[in-house]
């Protein structure tokens, strides 16, 4: 029994020393070697490896760690594991290892896993990361689904950060980029979210206003943009360089009407 405890202690020390020494491949090899025999291996060790590979922007190695976790170990992923996994897929997308469709499917799988498995307890960070991930692959419908799920949640409150993430996902849309629904319907959804945000006494920031202005600017709806600018003025929020950029890009001919 003492030998077994010493072996487990030695594993933990060796594993942590390898990670601290930035020898992540060696740490992963050690984990694979001991995964069947050592009870000292915990989900935090897998999370640590995935996180360290992400820091190196080595998405493929991160995903190999996750695959090993789910196929060879007796452990189950937790929320933090999925946080790291979302980062891995977004790194892979940025590096053109996987395309948008592949990453969208992977994120949908993660979303389904965390919402359908009782042993996973997603928190606000989980959903914020998913929203930002789905924004990268232009999946507005799932972002709206997540928002509506959170809106009716008894455990998670939508705050300024989440509203900003949701509204930012609208900000790059143009009338011809809305595929799942008509652009008019998309506008209705944005206005509903914007209205509920203010009714919930969540205070918009300059970024929030800019996301909404960007959306209406892309739609070339100057009256809506003007309404937002006037609201900003009444709330003592000054336009910044990004706000001016939207106006200059789309409405230079109406410069005399800017507030």
C-alpha positions in Angstrom: 0.0 0.0 0.0 2.9 2.4 0.9 4.5 1.6 -2.5 1.3 2.3 -4.3 0.9 5.7 -2.5 4.6 6.5 -3.3 4.1 5.7 -7.0 1.1 7.9 -7.1 2.9 10.7 -5.4 5.9 10.3 -7.8 3.5 10.5 -10.8 1.9 13.7 -9.6 5.3 15.3 -8.9 6.7 14.2 -12.2 3.6 15.3 -14.2 3.5 18.8 -12.6 7.3 19.2 -13.0 7.0 18.4 -16.8 4.2 20.9 -17.2 6.1 23.6 -15.3 9.1 22.9 -17.5 7.0 23.4 -20.6 7.5 19.7 -21.6 3.8 19.2 -22.4 4.3 16.3 -24.9 6.2 14.4 -22.2 3.5 15.2 -19.6 0.9 13.8 -22.0 3.0 10.7 -22.6 3.3 10.2 -18.9 -0.4 10.6 -18.4 -1.2 8.1 -21.1 1.3 5.6 -19.6 -0.3 5.8 -16.1 -4.0 6.4 -17.0 -5.0 2.8 -16.3 -3.0 2.3 -13.2 -2.9 5.6 -11.3 -5.9 6.8 -9.3 -4.0 10.1 -8.9 -5.0 11.2 -12.4 -7.9 13.6 -12.2 -9.8 15.7 -14.7 -7.8 18.7 -13.7 -4.7 17.0 -15.2 -6.5 16.7 -18.6 -7.7 20.3 -18.3 -4.2 21.4 -17.6 -2.8 19.7 -20.7 -5.5 21.0 -23.0 -5.0 24.5 -21.6 -1.3 24.4 -22.0 -1.5 23.2 -25.6 -4.0 26.0 -26.3 -1.5 28.5 -25.0 0.9 27.2 -27.6 -1.9 27.4 -30.2 -1.4 23.7 -30.8 -5.1 22.8 -31.3 -4.6 19.4 -32.7 -2.7 18.2 -29.6 -5.4 19.7 -27.4 -8.0 17.7 -29.3 -5.9 14.6 -29.0 -5.9 15.0 -25.2 -9.7 15.4 -25.2 -10.1 12.3 -27.4 -7.9 10.3 -25.1 -9.9 11.5 -22.1 -13.2 10.4 -23.6 -12.1 7.1 -25.0 -9.4 5.8 -22.7 -10.0 7.2 -19.2 -12.7 6.6 -16.6 -13.1 10.3 -16.2 -15.8 12.7 -17.5 -15.3 16.2 -18.9 -16.6 19.0 -16.8 -17.5 22.6 -17.7 -13.8 23.8 -17.6 -12.9 21.0 -20.0 -15.4 22.2 -22.5 -14.3 25.8 -22.0 -10.8 24.7 -23.1 -12.2 22.6 -25.9 -14.1 25.5 -27.4 -10.9 27.5 -27.4 -9.2 24.6 -29.1 -11.7 24.5 -32.0 -11.5 28.3 -32.4 -7.7 28.1 -32.6 -8.1 25.4 -35.2 -10.5 27.6 -37.1 -8.2 30.6 -37.0 -5.3 28.4 -38.3 -7.5 27.0 -41.1 -7.0 23.5 -39.7 -10.8 23.1 -39.8 -13.4 25.1 -41.7 -16.4 26.9 -40.4 -18.8 24.0 -41.0 -16.6 21.5 -39.1 -16.2 23.9 -36.2 -19.9 24.7 -36.1 -20.7 21.0 -35.9 -18.2 20.6 -33.1 -19.6 23.5 -31.2 -23.2 22.1 -31.6 -22.0 18.8 -30.3 -20.5 20.5 -27.2 -23.7 22.5 -26.7 -25.8 19.4 -26.9 -23.4 17.6 -24.5 -23.5 20.2 -21.8 -27.2 20.7 -22.0 -28.2 17.0 -22.0 -25.8 15.5 -19.5 -26.7 15.9 -15.8 -23.1 15.5 -14.6 -22.0 18.7 -16.4 -22.9 21.9 -14.8 -22.5 24.7 -17.4 -22.1 28.2 -16.0 -22.4 31.7 -17.5 -18.8 31.5 -18.8 -19.7 28.3 -20.7 -22.5 30.0 -22.6 -20.5 33.2 -23.2 -17.8 31.1 -24.8 -20.3 29.2 -26.9 -21.9 32.5 -28.0 -18.6 33.9 -29.1 -17.7 30.6 -30.8 -20.9 30.5 -32.8 -20.4 34.1 -33.8 -17.1 33.1 -35.3 -18.9 30.6 -37.5 -21.9 32.9 -38.3 -24.5 30.6 -36.5 -26.8 33.4 -35.4 -29.8 31.0 -34.8 -28.0 29.0 -32.2 -26.8 32.2 -30.5 -30.4 33.2 -30.3 -31.4 29.8 -28.9 -28.7 30.0 -26.2 -29.9 33.6 -25.3 -33.5 32.4 -25.0 -32.4 29.4 -22.9 -30.5 31.8 -20.5 -33.5 34.2 -20.5 -35.6 31.5 -18.9 -32.8 30.0 -16.7 -33.3 29.9 -12.9 -29.6 29.8 -12.2 -27.9 32.1 -14.7 -28.5 35.8 -15.0 -27.8 37.5 -18.3 -25.4 40.4 -17.6 -23.8 43.1 -19.6 -21.1 40.8 -21.0 -23.5 38.2 -22.3 -25.8 40.9 -23.9 -22.7 42.4 -25.6 -21.6 39.0 -26.9 -25.1 38.4 -28.3 -25.5 41.8 -29.9 -22.0 41.7 -31.3 -23.0 38.6 -33.3 -25.6 40.8 -35.1 -23.2 43.6 -35.8 -21.5 42.1 -38.8 -24.7 41.0 -40.6 -25.8 42.6 -43.8 -29.2 42.2 -45.5 -27.8 39.5 -47.8 -26.0 37.5 -45.1 -29.1 36.4 -43.1 -29.7 32.8 -44.3 -31.8 31.1 -41.7 -34.5 33.8 -41.6 -35.4 37.0 -43.4 -33.4 40.1 -42.5 -36.6 41.7 -41.3 -37.0 38.8 -38.8 -33.4 39.2 -37.7 -34.0 42.9 -37.1 -37.0 42.0 -35.0 -34.9 39.6 -32.9 -32.2 42.2 -32.3 -34.8 44.8 -31.3 -36.4 42.4 -28.9 -33.1 41.6 -27.3 -32.1 45.3 -27.1 -35.5 46.1 -25.5 -35.3 43.3 -22.9 -31.8 44.3 -22.0 -32.9 47.8 -21.1 -36.1 46.6 -19.4 -33.9 44.4 -17.2 -31.9 47.4 -16.1 -28.7 46.1 -17.7 -26.8 49.3 -18.6 -25.5 49.4 -22.2 -21.8 50.4 -22.7 -20.3 52.3 -25.7 -19.6 48.9 -27.1 -23.2 47.8 -26.8 -24.3 50.9 -28.7 -21.7 50.4 -31.3 -22.8 46.8 -32.0 -26.4 48.0 -32.6 -25.2 51.0 -34.7 -23.1 48.7 -36.7 -26.1 46.5 -37.5 -28.3 49.3 -38.5 -25.5 50.9 -40.5 -25.0 47.7 -42.5 -28.7 47.9 -43.2 -28.3 51.5 -44.2 -31.1 52.5 -41.8 -30.0 56.0 -40.9 -33.1 56.8 -38.8 -32.4 53.8 -36.5 -28.8 54.9 -36.2 -29.9 58.4 -35.4 -32.3 57.1 -32.7 -29.4 55.2 -31.1 -27.1 58.3 -31.3 -29.7 60.4 -29.6 -30.2 57.8 -26.9 -26.5 57.8 -26.3 -26.5 61.6 -26.0 -29.4 61.5 -23.5 -27.4 59.0 -21.4 -24.2 61.1 -21.6 -22.3 58.5 -23.6 -20.0 60.0 -26.1 -19.4 58.4 -29.5 -15.9 57.0 -29.9 -13.7 56.5 -33.0 -15.5 53.2 -33.8 -18.9 55.0 -33.8 -17.6 57.7 -36.1 -16.1 55.0 -38.4 -19.6 53.5 -38.9 -21.1 56.9 -39.7 -18.3 57.8 -42.1 -18.5 54.5 -43.8 -22.2 54.6 -44.5 -23.6 58.1 -43.9 -21.2 60.8 -44.9 -23.9 62.4 -47.0 -26.0 62.9 -43.9 -23.1 64.4 -41.8 -25.1 67.6 -41.1 -27.7 65.4 -39.3 -25.3 63.7 -36.9 -25.9 64.7 -33.3 
